[in-house]
């Protein structure tokens, strides 16, 4: 079985498809269907903090490293 898939944009109700020579003198199945275009998702709006909080935060050390278990106050 040989398959040729092509996606075309039509401006008229006519379509001509050139097939390989190996398709000559063969029975072929032709299926034509429209492609439902998915609606593009809107870009996510970047969240920003309220202006009244600007400049109010102070970093007190390395905020990216993990905290040791003793600092979590785990039950013994």
N, CA, C, O and CB atoms as a CASP TS submission, in Angstrom:
PFRMAT TS
TARGET T0000
AUTHOR 0000-0000-0000
METHOD Language model
MODEL 1
PARENT N/A
ATOM      1  N   UNK     1       0.846  -1.176   0.000  1.00  0.00           N
ATOM      2  CA  UNK     1       0.000   0.000   0.000  1.00  0.00           C
ATOM      3  C   UNK     1       0.889   1.236   0.000  1.00  0.00           C
ATOM      4  O   UNK     1       1.846   1.319   0.770  1.00  0.00           O
ATOM      5  CB  UNK     1      -0.961  -0.001   1.218  1.00  0.00           C
ATOM      6  N   UNK     2       0.582   2.165  -0.837  1.00  0.00           N
ATOM      7  CA  UNK     2       1.284   3.438  -0.894  1.00  0.00           C
ATOM      8  C   UNK     2       0.324   4.543  -0.478  1.00  0.00           C
ATOM      9  O   UNK     2      -0.871   4.490  -0.768  1.00  0.00           O
ATOM     10  CB  UNK     2       1.856   3.701  -2.316  1.00  0.00           C
ATOM     11  N   UNK     3       0.852   5.519   0.188  1.00  0.00           N
ATOM     12  CA  UNK     3       0.023   6.623   0.664  1.00  0.00           C
ATOM     13  C   UNK     3       0.678   7.929   0.260  1.00  0.00           C
ATOM     14  O   UNK     3       1.893   8.095   0.370  1.00  0.00           O
ATOM     15  CB  UNK     3      -0.180   6.559   2.205  1.00  0.00           C
ATOM     16  N   UNK     4      -0.133   8.839  -0.203  1.00  0.00           N
ATOM     17  CA  UNK     4       0.333  10.200  -0.451  1.00  0.00           C
ATOM     18  C   UNK     4      -0.625  11.134   0.258  1.00  0.00           C
ATOM     19  O   UNK     4      -1.825  11.138  -0.017  1.00  0.00           O
ATOM     20  CB  UNK     4       0.420  10.521  -1.989  1.00  0.00           C
ATOM     21  N   UNK     5      -0.092  11.920   1.163  1.00  0.00           N
ATOM     22  CA  UNK     5      -0.926  12.862   1.906  1.00  0.00           C
ATOM     23  C   UNK     5      -0.480  14.267   1.552  1.00  0.00           C
ATOM     24  O   UNK     5       0.715  14.560   1.523  1.00  0.00           O
ATOM     25  CB  UNK     5      -0.839  12.616   3.447  1.00  0.00           C
ATOM     26  N   UNK     6      -1.427  15.117   1.288  1.00  0.00           N
ATOM     27  CA  UNK     6      -1.120  16.503   0.980  1.00  0.00           C
ATOM     28  C   UNK     6      -2.203  17.389   1.581  1.00  0.00           C
ATOM     29  O   UNK     6      -3.379  17.026   1.599  1.00  0.00           O
ATOM     30  CB  UNK     6      -1.005  16.725  -0.553  1.00  0.00           C
ATOM     31  N   UNK     7      -1.800  18.537   2.065  1.00  0.00           N
ATOM     32  CA  UNK     7      -2.757  19.507   2.595  1.00  0.00           C
ATOM     33  C   UNK     7      -2.701  20.718   1.680  1.00  0.00           C
ATOM     34  O   UNK     7      -1.636  21.302   1.478  1.00  0.00           O
ATOM     35  CB  UNK     7      -2.441  19.896   4.099  1.00  0.00           C
ATOM     36  N   UNK     8      -3.833  21.089   1.134  1.00  0.00           N
ATOM     37  CA  UNK     8      -3.927  22.179   0.172  1.00  0.00           C
ATOM     38  C   UNK     8      -4.892  23.240   0.683  1.00  0.00           C
ATOM     39  O   UNK     8      -5.829  22.933   1.421  1.00  0.00           O
ATOM     40  CB  UNK     8      -4.379  21.656  -1.206  1.00  0.00           C
ATOM     41  N   UNK     9      -4.665  24.467   0.296  1.00  0.00           N
ATOM     42  CA  UNK     9      -5.616  25.547   0.544  1.00  0.00           C
ATOM     43  C   UNK     9      -6.278  25.860  -0.784  1.00  0.00           C
ATOM     44  O   UNK     9      -5.604  26.184  -1.762  1.00  0.00           O
ATOM     45  CB  UNK     9      -4.916  26.821   1.160  1.00  0.00           C
ATOM     46  N   UNK    10      -7.592  25.764  -0.816  1.00  0.00           N
ATOM     47  CA  UNK    10      -8.320  25.928  -2.068  1.00  0.00           C
ATOM     48  C   UNK    10      -8.881  27.335  -2.203  1.00  0.00           C
ATOM     49  O   UNK    10      -9.415  27.907  -1.252  1.00  0.00           O
ATOM     50  CB  UNK    10      -9.445  24.908  -2.164  1.00  0.00           C
ATOM     51  N   UNK    11      -8.744  27.882  -3.418  1.00  0.00           N
ATOM     52  CA  UNK    11      -9.364  29.156  -3.754  1.00  0.00           C
ATOM     53  C   UNK    11     -10.556  28.950  -4.678  1.00  0.00           C
ATOM     54  O   UNK    11     -11.388  29.842  -4.844  1.00  0.00           O
ATOM     55  CB  UNK    11      -8.346  30.091  -4.404  1.00  0.00           C
ATOM     56  N   UNK    12     -10.629  27.768  -5.275  1.00  0.00           N
ATOM     57  CA  UNK    12     -11.720  27.423  -6.191  1.00  0.00           C
ATOM     58  C   UNK    12     -12.240  26.054  -5.787  1.00  0.00           C
ATOM     59  O   UNK    12     -11.623  25.390  -4.954  1.00  0.00           O
ATOM     60  CB  UNK    12     -11.247  27.433  -7.697  1.00  0.00           C
ATOM     61  N   UNK    13     -13.353  25.613  -6.348  1.00  0.00           N
ATOM     62  CA  UNK    13     -13.861  24.282  -6.000  1.00  0.00           C
ATOM     63  C   UNK    13     -13.179  23.147  -6.773  1.00  0.00           C
ATOM     64  O   UNK    13     -13.694  22.029  -6.792  1.00  0.00           O
ATOM     65  CB  UNK    13     -15.349  24.230  -6.249  1.00  0.00           C
ATOM     66  N   UNK    14     -12.040  23.410  -7.404  1.00  0.00           N
ATOM     67  CA  UNK    14     -11.335  22.389  -8.189  1.00  0.00           C
ATOM     68  C   UNK    14      -9.973  22.099  -7.567  1.00  0.00           C
ATOM     69  O   UNK    14      -9.304  23.001  -7.063  1.00  0.00           O
ATOM     70  CB  UNK    14     -11.168  22.843  -9.662  1.00  0.00           C
ATOM     71  N   UNK    15      -9.573  20.832  -7.609  1.00  0.00           N
ATOM     72  CA  UNK    15      -8.280  20.421  -7.075  1.00  0.00           C
ATOM     73  C   UNK    15      -7.674  19.389  -8.005  1.00  0.00           C
ATOM     74  O   UNK    15      -8.334  18.415  -8.368  1.00  0.00           O
ATOM     75  CB  UNK    15      -8.417  19.856  -5.635  1.00  0.00           C
ATOM     76  N   UNK    16      -6.425  19.592  -8.394  1.00  0.00           N
ATOM     77  CA  UNK    16      -5.702  18.635  -9.231  1.00  0.00           C
ATOM     78  C   UNK    16      -4.520  18.133  -8.411  1.00  0.00           C
ATOM     79  O   UNK    16      -3.732  18.920  -7.887  1.00  0.00           O
ATOM     80  CB  UNK    16      -5.228  19.286 -10.596  1.00  0.00           C
ATOM     81  N   UNK    17      -4.409  16.815  -8.309  1.00  0.00           N
ATOM     82  CA  UNK    17      -3.332  16.199  -7.535  1.00  0.00           C
ATOM     83  C   UNK    17      -2.476  15.368  -8.474  1.00  0.00           C
ATOM     84  O   UNK    17      -2.982  14.461  -9.135  1.00  0.00           O
ATOM     85  CB  UNK    17      -3.894  15.324  -6.374  1.00  0.00           C
ATOM     86  N   UNK    18      -1.187  15.668  -8.538  1.00  0.00           N
ATOM     87  CA  UNK    18      -0.259  14.855  -9.317  1.00  0.00           C
ATOM     88  C   UNK    18       0.180  13.683  -8.455  1.00  0.00           C
ATOM     89  O   UNK    18       0.657  13.869  -7.336  1.00  0.00           O
ATOM     90  CB  UNK    18       0.972  15.692  -9.799  1.00  0.00           C
ATOM     91  N   UNK    19       0.017  12.479  -8.977  1.00  0.00           N
ATOM     92  CA  UNK    19       0.356  11.262  -8.242  1.00  0.00           C
ATOM     93  C   UNK    19       1.595  10.618  -8.837  1.00  0.00           C
ATOM     94  O   UNK    19       1.910  10.850 -10.004  1.00  0.00           O
ATOM     95  CB  UNK    19      -0.821  10.271  -8.254  1.00  0.00           C
ATOM     96  N   UNK    20       2.306   9.808  -8.054  1.00  0.00           N
ATOM     97  CA  UNK    20       3.462   9.090  -8.582  1.00  0.00           C
ATOM     98  C   UNK    20       3.046   8.128  -9.697  1.00  0.00           C
ATOM     99  O   UNK    20       1.896   7.695  -9.754  1.00  0.00           O
ATOM    100  CB  UNK    20       4.172   8.324  -7.458  1.00  0.00           C
ATOM    101  N   UNK    21       3.981   7.803 -10.570  1.00  0.00           N
ATOM    102  CA  UNK    21       3.702   6.900 -11.692  1.00  0.00           C
ATOM    103  C   UNK    21       3.251   5.531 -11.201  1.00  0.00           C
ATOM    104  O   UNK    21       2.508   4.841 -11.899  1.00  0.00           O
ATOM    105  CB  UNK    21       4.942   6.752 -12.580  1.00  0.00           C
ATOM    106  N   UNK    22       3.687   5.128 -10.014  1.00  0.00           N
ATOM    107  CA  UNK    22       3.305   3.810  -9.492  1.00  0.00           C
ATOM    108  C   UNK    22       1.809   3.720  -9.189  1.00  0.00           C
ATOM    109  O   UNK    22       1.292   2.617  -9.009  1.00  0.00           O
ATOM    110  CB  UNK    22       4.103   3.499  -8.231  1.00  0.00           C
ATOM    111  N   UNK    23       1.114   4.833  -9.130  1.00  0.00           N
ATOM    112  CA  UNK    23      -0.324   4.822  -8.900  1.00  0.00           C
ATOM    113  C   UNK    23      -1.096   4.543 -10.190  1.00  0.00           C
ATOM    114  O   UNK    23      -2.287   4.235 -10.139  1.00  0.00           O
ATOM    115  CB  UNK    23      -0.769   6.151  -8.302  1.00  0.00           C
ATOM    116  N   UNK    24      -0.446   4.644 -11.323  1.00  0.00           N
ATOM    117  CA  UNK    24      -1.129   4.454 -12.611  1.00  0.00           C
ATOM    118  C   UNK    24      -1.653   3.027 -12.722  1.00  0.00           C
ATOM    119  O   UNK    24      -0.993   2.084 -12.284  1.00  0.00           O
ATOM    120  CB  UNK    24      -0.175   4.769 -13.792  1.00  0.00           C
ATOM    121  N   UNK    25      -2.820   2.870 -13.299  1.00  0.00           N
ATOM    122  CA  UNK    25      -3.474   1.584 -13.531  1.00  0.00           C
ATOM    123  C   UNK    25      -3.787   0.854 -12.220  1.00  0.00           C
ATOM    124  O   UNK    25      -3.806  -0.376 -12.182  1.00  0.00           O
ATOM    125  CB  UNK    25      -2.594   0.707 -14.417  1.00  0.00           C
ATOM    126  N   UNK    26      -4.030   1.611 -11.151  1.00  0.00           N
ATOM    127  CA  UNK    26      -4.374   1.047  -9.846  1.00  0.00           C
ATOM    128  C   UNK    26      -5.713   1.626  -9.400  1.00  0.00           C
ATOM    129  O   UNK    26      -6.106   2.711  -9.828  1.00  0.00           O
ATOM    130  CB  UNK    26      -3.257   1.342  -8.790  1.00  0.00           C
ATOM    131  N   UNK    27      -6.398   0.898  -8.545  1.00  0.00           N
ATOM    132  CA  UNK    27      -7.575   1.464  -7.892  1.00  0.00           C
ATOM    133  C   UNK    27      -7.080   2.270  -6.696  1.00  0.00           C
ATOM    134  O   UNK    27      -6.230   1.805  -5.937  1.00  0.00           O
ATOM    135  CB  UNK    27      -8.600   0.341  -7.452  1.00  0.00           C
ATOM    136  N   UNK    28      -7.609   3.468  -6.534  1.00  0.00           N
ATOM    137  CA  UNK    28      -7.204   4.314  -5.414  1.00  0.00           C
ATOM    138  C   UNK    28      -8.447   4.819  -4.692  1.00  0.00           C
ATOM    139  O   UNK    28      -9.523   4.930  -5.280  1.00  0.00           O
ATOM    140  CB  UNK    28      -6.329   5.503  -5.900  1.00  0.00           C
ATOM    141  N   UNK    29      -8.283   5.114  -3.444  1.00  0.00           N
ATOM    142  CA  UNK    29      -9.352   5.711  -2.653  1.00  0.00           C
ATOM    143  C   UNK    29      -8.986   7.167  -2.415  1.00  0.00           C
ATOM    144  O   UNK    29      -7.869   7.470  -1.994  1.00  0.00           O
ATOM    145  CB  UNK    29      -9.569   4.946  -1.298  1.00  0.00           C
ATOM    146  N   UNK    30      -9.913   8.057  -2.680  1.00  0.00           N
ATOM    147  CA  UNK    30      -9.681   9.484  -2.497  1.00  0.00           C
ATOM    148  C   UNK    30     -10.646   9.981  -1.423  1.00  0.00           C
ATOM    149  O   UNK    30     -11.862   9.840  -1.550  1.00  0.00           O
ATOM    150  CB  UNK    30      -9.868  10.275  -3.843  1.00  0.00           C
ATOM    151  N   UNK    31     -10.092  10.556  -0.382  1.00  0.00           N
ATOM    152  CA  UNK    31     -10.903  11.129   0.694  1.00  0.00           C
ATOM    153  C   UNK    31     -10.528  12.601   0.791  1.00  0.00           C
ATOM    154  O   UNK    31      -9.353  12.937   0.938  1.00  0.00           O
ATOM    155  CB  UNK    31     -10.676  10.377   2.074  1.00  0.00           C
ATOM    156  N   UNK    32     -11.511  13.466   0.711  1.00  0.00           N
ATOM    157  CA  UNK    32     -11.280  14.903   0.824  1.00  0.00           C
ATOM    158  C   UNK    32     -12.109  15.405   1.996  1.00  0.00           C
ATOM    159  O   UNK    32     -13.323  15.203   2.037  1.00  0.00           O
ATOM    160  CB  UNK    32     -11.649  15.661  -0.508  1.00  0.00           C
ATOM    161  N   UNK    33     -11.450  16.062   2.953  1.00  0.00           N
ATOM    162  CA  UNK    33     -12.177  16.592   4.102  1.00  0.00           C
ATOM    163  C   UNK    33     -11.588  17.937   4.496  1.00  0.00           C
ATOM    164  O   UNK    33     -10.415  18.216   4.248  1.00  0.00           O
ATOM    165  CB  UNK    33     -12.128  15.604   5.294  1.00  0.00           C
ATOM    166  N   UNK    34     -12.413  18.756   5.107  1.00  0.00           N
ATOM    167  CA  UNK    34     -11.928  20.049   5.578  1.00  0.00           C
ATOM    168  C   UNK    34     -11.194  19.857   6.901  1.00  0.00           C
ATOM    169  O   UNK    34     -11.457  18.915   7.649  1.00  0.00           O
ATOM    170  CB  UNK    34     -13.100  21.060   5.739  1.00  0.00           C
ATOM    171  N   UNK    35     -10.277  20.762   7.164  1.00  0.00           N
ATOM    172  CA  UNK    35      -9.529  20.732   8.419  1.00  0.00           C
ATOM    173  C   UNK    35     -10.097  21.825   9.303  1.00  0.00           C
ATOM    174  O   UNK    35     -10.080  23.002   8.943  1.00  0.00           O
ATOM    175  CB  UNK    35      -7.983  20.925   8.186  1.00  0.00           C
ATOM    176  N   UNK    36     -10.596  21.434  10.451  1.00  0.00           N
ATOM    177  CA  UNK    36     -11.103  22.415  11.404  1.00  0.00           C
ATOM    178  C   UNK    36      -9.912  23.052  12.099  1.00  0.00           C
ATOM    179  O   UNK    36      -9.155  22.386  12.804  1.00  0.00           O
ATOM    180  CB  UNK    36     -12.078  21.761  12.439  1.00  0.00           C
ATOM    181  N   UNK    37      -9.762  24.332  11.891  1.00  0.00           N
ATOM    182  CA  UNK    37      -8.656  25.051  12.509  1.00  0.00           C
ATOM    183  C   UNK    37      -8.979  25.296  13.977  1.00  0.00           C
ATOM    184  O   UNK    37     -10.035  25.833  14.311  1.00  0.00           O
ATOM    185  CB  UNK    37      -8.380  26.391  11.773  1.00  0.00           C
ATOM    186  N   UNK    38      -8.072  24.903  14.836  1.00  0.00           N
ATOM    187  CA  UNK    38      -8.257  25.159  16.265  1.00  0.00           C
ATOM    188  C   UNK    38      -8.041  26.645  16.512  1.00  0.00           C
ATOM    189  O   UNK    38      -7.120  27.251  15.966  1.00  0.00           O
ATOM    190  CB  UNK    38      -7.278  24.295  17.135  1.00  0.00           C
ATOM    191  N   UNK    39      -8.897  27.220  17.336  1.00  0.00           N
ATOM    192  CA  UNK    39      -8.738  28.632  17.637  1.00  0.00           C
ATOM    193  C   UNK    39      -7.479  28.813  18.474  1.00  0.00           C
ATOM    194  O   UNK    39      -7.269  28.086  19.445  1.00  0.00           O
ATOM    195  CB  UNK    39      -9.986  29.194  18.376  1.00  0.00           C
ATOM    196  N   UNK    40      -6.640  29.774  18.104  1.00  0.00           N
ATOM    197  CA  UNK    40      -5.412  29.973  18.877  1.00  0.00           C
ATOM    198  C   UNK    40      -5.732  30.428  20.292  1.00  0.00           C
ATOM    199  O   UNK    40      -6.627  31.243  20.517  1.00  0.00           O
ATOM    200  CB  UNK    40      -4.500  30.996  18.188  1.00  0.00           C
ATOM    201  N   UNK    41      -4.984  29.886  21.232  1.00  0.00           N
ATOM    202  CA  UNK    41      -5.181  30.273  22.625  1.00  0.00           C
ATOM    203  C   UNK    41      -4.543  31.645  22.842  1.00  0.00           C
ATOM    204  O   UNK    41      -3.438  31.899  22.362  1.00  0.00           O
ATOM    205  CB  UNK    41      -4.572  29.208  23.601  1.00  0.00           C
ATOM    206  N   UNK    42      -5.225  32.514  23.551  1.00  0.00           N
ATOM    207  CA  UNK    42      -4.624  33.826  23.808  1.00  0.00           C
ATOM    208  C   UNK    42      -3.403  33.670  24.711  1.00  0.00           C
ATOM    209  O   UNK    42      -3.362  32.794  25.576  1.00  0.00           O
ATOM    210  CB  UNK    42      -5.656  34.790  24.455  1.00  0.00           C
ATOM    211  N   UNK    43      -2.424  34.521  24.500  1.00  0.00           N
ATOM    212  CA  UNK    43      -1.222  34.472  25.330  1.00  0.00           C
ATOM    213  C   UNK    43      -1.598  34.808  26.766  1.00  0.00           C
ATOM    214  O   UNK    43      -2.414  35.694  27.021  1.00  0.00           O
ATOM    215  CB  UNK    43      -0.133  35.452  24.801  1.00  0.00           C
ATOM    216  N   UNK    44      -0.987  34.082  27.700  1.00  0.00           N
ATOM    217  CA  UNK    44      -1.286  34.344  29.105  1.00  0.00           C
ATOM    218  C   UNK    44      -0.724  35.709  29.493  1.00  0.00           C
ATOM    219  O   UNK    44       0.415  36.053  29.180  1.00  0.00           O
ATOM    220  CB  UNK    44      -0.701  33.228  30.016  1.00  0.00           C
ATOM    221  N   UNK    45      -1.555  36.460  30.177  1.00  0.00           N
ATOM    222  CA  UNK    45      -1.133  37.770  30.638  1.00  0.00           C
ATOM    223  C   UNK    45      -0.195  37.581  31.826  1.00  0.00           C
ATOM    224  O   UNK    45      -0.504  36.852  32.769  1.00  0.00           O
ATOM    225  CB  UNK    45      -2.357  38.657  31.020  1.00  0.00           C
ATOM    226  N   UNK    46       0.940  38.241  31.763  1.00  0.00           N
ATOM    227  CA  UNK    46       1.900  38.122  32.848  1.00  0.00           C
ATOM    228  C   UNK    46       1.368  38.857  34.073  1.00  0.00           C
ATOM    229  O   UNK    46       0.924  40.003  33.996  1.00  0.00           O
ATOM    230  CB  UNK    46       3.283  38.680  32.428  1.00  0.00           C
ATOM    231  N   UNK    47       1.426  38.170  35.186  1.00  0.00           N
ATOM    232  CA  UNK    47       0.925  38.759  36.425  1.00  0.00           C
ATOM    233  C   UNK    47       1.954  39.742  36.977  1.00  0.00           C
ATOM    234  O   UNK    47       3.159  39.494  36.929  1.00  0.00           O
ATOM    235  CB  UNK    47       0.604  37.660  37.471  1.00  0.00           C
ATOM    236  N   UNK    48       1.466  40.839  37.490  1.00  0.00           N
ATOM    237  CA  UNK    48       2.336  41.827  38.123  1.00  0.00           C
ATOM    238  C   UNK    48       1.752  42.173  39.490  1.00  0.00           C
ATOM    239  O   UNK    48       0.533  42.202  39.660  1.00  0.00           O
ATOM    240  CB  UNK    48       2.486  43.109  37.232  1.00  0.00           C
ATOM    241  N   UNK    49       2.625  42.434  40.462  1.00  0.00           N
ATOM    242  CA  UNK    49       2.121  42.768  41.792  1.00  0.00           C
ATOM    243  C   UNK    49       1.516  44.174  41.794  1.00  0.00           C
ATOM    244  O   UNK    49       1.831  44.993  40.931  1.00  0.00           O
ATOM    245  CB  UNK    49       3.250  42.666  42.841  1.00  0.00           C
ATOM    246  N   UNK    50       0.657  44.442  42.759  1.00  0.00           N
ATOM    247  CA  UNK    50       0.087  45.787  42.872  1.00  0.00           C
ATOM    248  C   UNK    50       1.198  46.814  43.102  1.00  0.00           C
ATOM    249  O   UNK    50       2.171  46.520  43.796  1.00  0.00           O
ATOM    250  CB  UNK    50      -0.949  45.845  44.023  1.00  0.00           C
ATOM    251  N   UNK    51       1.069  48.000  42.538  1.00  0.00           N
ATOM    252  CA  UNK    51       2.132  49.009  42.671  1.00  0.00           C
ATOM    253  C   UNK    51       2.430  49.400  44.118  1.00  0.00           C
ATOM    254  O   UNK    51       3.554  49.799  44.421  1.00  0.00           O
ATOM    255  CB  UNK    51       1.753  50.245  41.897  1.00  0.00           C
ATOM    256  N   UNK    52       1.456  49.297  45.012  1.00  0.00           N
ATOM    257  CA  UNK    52       1.710  49.702  46.404  1.00  0.00           C
ATOM    258  C   UNK    52       2.690  48.766  47.113  1.00  0.00           C
ATOM    259  O   UNK    52       3.210  49.112  48.174  1.00  0.00           O
ATOM    260  CB  UNK    52       0.397  49.749  47.181  1.00  0.00           C
ATOM    261  N   UNK    53       2.952  47.576  46.540  1.00  0.00           N
ATOM    262  CA  UNK    53       3.908  46.648  47.141  1.00  0.00           C
ATOM    263  C   UNK    53       5.320  46.832  46.586  1.00  0.00           C
ATOM    264  O   UNK    53       6.249  46.187  47.072  1.00  0.00           O
ATOM    265  CB  UNK    53       3.451  45.216  46.916  1.00  0.00           C
ATOM    266  N   UNK    54       5.504  47.672  45.607  1.00  0.00           N
ATOM    267  CA  UNK    54       6.819  47.865  44.983  1.00  0.00           C
ATOM    268  C   UNK    54       7.815  48.378  46.016  1.00  0.00           C
ATOM    269  O   UNK    54       7.538  49.343  46.729  1.00  0.00           O
ATOM    270  CB  UNK    54       6.723  48.851  43.790  1.00  0.00           C
ATOM    271  N   UNK    55       8.977  47.729  46.094  1.00  0.00           N
ATOM    272  CA  UNK    55      10.035  48.144  47.006  1.00  0.00           C
ATOM    273  C   UNK    55       9.809  47.765  48.453  1.00  0.00           C
ATOM    274  O   UNK    55      10.568  48.217  49.311  1.00  0.00           O
ATOM    275  CB  UNK    55      10.208  49.597  46.921  1.00  0.00           C
ATOM    276  N   UNK    56       8.810  46.961  48.775  1.00  0.00           N
ATOM    277  CA  UNK    56       8.490  46.619  50.157  1.00  0.00           C
ATOM    278  C   UNK    56       9.112  45.300  50.618  1.00  0.00           C
ATOM    279  O   UNK    56       9.064  44.989  51.808  1.00  0.00           O
ATOM    280  CB  UNK    56       7.003  46.550  50.322  1.00  0.00           C
ATOM    281  N   UNK    57       9.691  44.523  49.710  1.00  0.00           N
ATOM    282  CA  UNK    57      10.217  43.200  50.053  1.00  0.00           C
ATOM    283  C   UNK    57      11.730  43.276  50.209  1.00  0.00           C
ATOM    284  O   UNK    57      12.420  43.887  49.393  1.00  0.00           O
ATOM    285  CB  UNK    57       9.833  42.155  48.973  1.00  0.00           C
ATOM    286  N   UNK    58      12.241  42.644  51.272  1.00  0.00           N
ATOM    287  CA  UNK    58      13.680  42.545  51.496  1.00  0.00           C
ATOM    288  C   UNK    58      14.044  41.072  51.572  1.00  0.00           C
ATOM    289  O   UNK    58      13.414  40.309  52.304  1.00  0.00           O
ATOM    290  CB  UNK    58      14.114  43.301  52.797  1.00  0.00           C
ATOM    291  N   UNK    59      15.056  40.673  50.817  1.00  0.00           N
ATOM    292  CA  UNK    59      15.528  39.287  50.868  1.00  0.00           C
ATOM    293  C   UNK    59      16.532  39.168  52.000  1.00  0.00           C
ATOM    294  O   UNK    59      17.472  39.956  52.091  1.00  0.00           O
ATOM    295  CB  UNK    59      16.164  38.846  49.506  1.00  0.00           C
ATOM    296  N   UNK    60      16.331  38.179  52.865  1.00  0.00           N
ATOM    297  CA  UNK    60      17.209  37.974  54.013  1.00  0.00           C
ATOM    298  C   UNK    60      18.004  36.691  53.849  1.00  0.00           C
ATOM    299  O   UNK    60      17.892  35.789  54.679  1.00  0.00           O
ATOM    300  CB  UNK    60      16.400  37.936  55.315  1.00  0.00           C
ATOM    301  N   UNK    61      18.790  36.592  52.812  1.00  0.00           N
ATOM    302  CA  UNK    61      19.604  35.409  52.590  1.00  0.00           C
ATOM    303  C   UNK    61      19.273  34.753  51.269  1.00  0.00           C
ATOM    304  O   UNK    61      18.611  35.331  50.408  1.00  0.00           O
ATOM    305  CB  UNK    61      19.419  34.422  53.718  1.00  0.00           C
ATOM    306  N   UNK    62      19.754  33.528  51.134  1.00  0.00           N
ATOM    307  CA  UNK    62      19.568  32.774  49.895  1.00  0.00           C
ATOM    308  C   UNK    62      18.170  32.161  49.887  1.00  0.00           C
ATOM    309  O   UNK    62      17.900  31.218  50.631  1.00  0.00           O
ATOM    310  CB  UNK    62      20.657  31.669  49.743  1.00  0.00           C
ATOM    311  N   UNK    63      17.295  32.686  49.061  1.00  0.00           N
ATOM    312  CA  UNK    63      15.918  32.192  49.022  1.00  0.00           C
ATOM    313  C   UNK    63      15.773  30.956  48.143  1.00  0.00           C
ATOM    314  O   UNK    63      14.704  30.345  48.125  1.00  0.00           O
ATOM    315  CB  UNK    63      14.989  33.283  48.523  1.00  0.00           C
ATOM    316  N   UNK    64      16.805  30.574  47.423  1.00  0.00           N
ATOM    317  CA  UNK    64      16.706  29.448  46.501  1.00  0.00           C
ATOM    318  C   UNK    64      17.190  28.127  47.095  1.00  0.00           C
ATOM    319  O   UNK    64      16.841  27.068  46.574  1.00  0.00           O
ATOM    320  CB  UNK    64      17.488  29.749  45.263  1.00  0.00           C
ATOM    321  N   UNK    65      17.977  28.156  48.161  1.00  0.00           N
ATOM    322  CA  UNK    65      18.468  26.899  48.735  1.00  0.00           C
ATOM    323  C   UNK    65      17.392  26.290  49.632  1.00  0.00           C
ATOM    324  O   UNK    65      16.467  26.976  50.067  1.00  0.00           O
ATOM    325  CB  UNK    65      19.783  27.131  49.540  1.00  0.00           C
ATOM    326  N   UNK    66      17.526  24.997  49.898  1.00  0.00           N
ATOM    327  CA  UNK    66      16.528  24.308  50.717  1.00  0.00           C
ATOM    328  C   UNK    66      16.745  24.609  52.197  1.00  0.00           C
ATOM    329  O   UNK    66      17.843  24.978  52.615  1.00  0.00           O
ATOM    330  CB  UNK    66      16.582  22.790  50.469  1.00  0.00           C
ATOM    331  N   UNK    67      15.716  24.449  52.957  1.00  0.00           N
ATOM    332  CA  UNK    67      15.762  24.679  54.401  1.00  0.00           C
ATOM    333  C   UNK    67      16.006  23.338  55.079  1.00  0.00           C
ATOM    334  O   UNK    67      15.417  22.328  54.693  1.00  0.00           O
ATOM    335  CB  UNK    67      14.437  25.347  54.924  1.00  0.00           C
ATOM    336  N   UNK    68      16.866  23.324  56.081  1.00  0.00           N
ATOM    337  CA  UNK    68      17.142  22.067  56.774  1.00  0.00           C
ATOM    338  C   UNK    68      15.910  21.635  57.566  1.00  0.00           C
ATOM    339  O   UNK    68      15.062  22.459  57.909  1.00  0.00           O
ATOM    340  CB  UNK    68      18.370  22.211  57.712  1.00  0.00           C
ATOM    341  N   UNK    69      15.821  20.341  57.851  1.00  0.00           N
ATOM    342  CA  UNK    69      14.670  19.788  58.572  1.00  0.00           C
ATOM    343  C   UNK    69      14.536  20.400  59.961  1.00  0.00           C
ATOM    344  O   UNK    69      13.419  20.563  60.451  1.00  0.00           O
ATOM    345  CB  UNK    69      14.793  18.268  58.683  1.00  0.00           C
ATOM    346  N   UNK    70      15.658  20.744  60.611  1.00  0.00           N
ATOM    347  CA  UNK    70      15.616  21.330  61.957  1.00  0.00           C
ATOM    348  C   UNK    70      14.918  22.689  61.941  1.00  0.00           C
ATOM    349  O   UNK    70      14.270  23.066  62.917  1.00  0.00           O
ATOM    350  CB  UNK    70      17.040  21.475  62.525  1.00  0.00           C
ATOM    351  N   UNK    71      15.048  23.418  60.847  1.00  0.00           N
ATOM    352  CA  UNK    71      14.426  24.739  60.758  1.00  0.00           C
ATOM    353  C   UNK    71      12.923  24.672  60.547  1.00  0.00           C
ATOM    354  O   UNK    71      12.236  25.682  60.700  1.00  0.00           O
ATOM    355  CB  UNK    71      15.051  25.523  59.640  1.00  0.00           C
ATOM    356  N   UNK    72      12.401  23.506  60.200  1.00  0.00           N
ATOM    357  CA  UNK    72      10.963  23.365  59.990  1.00  0.00           C
ATOM    358  C   UNK    72      10.223  23.142  61.305  1.00  0.00           C
ATOM    359  O   UNK    72       8.993  23.193  61.327  1.00  0.00           O
ATOM    360  CB  UNK    72      10.681  22.214  59.035  1.00  0.00           C
ATOM    361  N   UNK    73      10.941  22.895  62.401  1.00  0.00           N
ATOM    362  CA  UNK    73      10.302  22.666  63.694  1.00  0.00           C
ATOM    363  C   UNK    73       9.535  21.352  63.723  1.00  0.00           C
ATOM    364  O   UNK    73       8.426  21.286  64.254  1.00  0.00           O
ATOM    365  CB  UNK    73       9.368  23.814  64.025  1.00  0.00           C
ATOM    366  N   UNK    74      10.130  20.299  63.147  1.00  0.00           N
ATOM    367  CA  UNK    74       9.454  19.004  63.102  1.00  0.00           C
ATOM    368  C   UNK    74       9.308  18.435  64.507  1.00  0.00           C
ATOM    369  O   UNK    74      10.137  18.676  65.384  1.00  0.00           O
ATOM    370  CB  UNK    74      10.225  18.019  62.203  1.00  0.00           C
ATOM    371  N   UNK    75       8.239  17.677  64.700  1.00  0.00           N
ATOM    372  CA  UNK    75       8.043  16.999  65.975  1.00  0.00           C
ATOM    373  C   UNK    75       9.073  15.896  66.131  1.00  0.00           C
ATOM    374  O   UNK    75       9.455  15.240  65.162  1.00  0.00           O
ATOM    375  CB  UNK    75       6.617  16.426  66.083  1.00  0.00           C
ATOM    376  N   UNK    76       9.511  15.705  67.353  1.00  0.00           N
ATOM    377  CA  UNK    76      10.522  14.670  67.596  1.00  0.00           C
ATOM    378  C   UNK    76       9.909  13.379  68.052  1.00  0.00           C
ATOM    379  O   UNK    76      10.625  12.408  68.299  1.00  0.00           O
ATOM    380  CB  UNK    76      11.519  15.135  68.618  1.00  0.00           C
TER
END
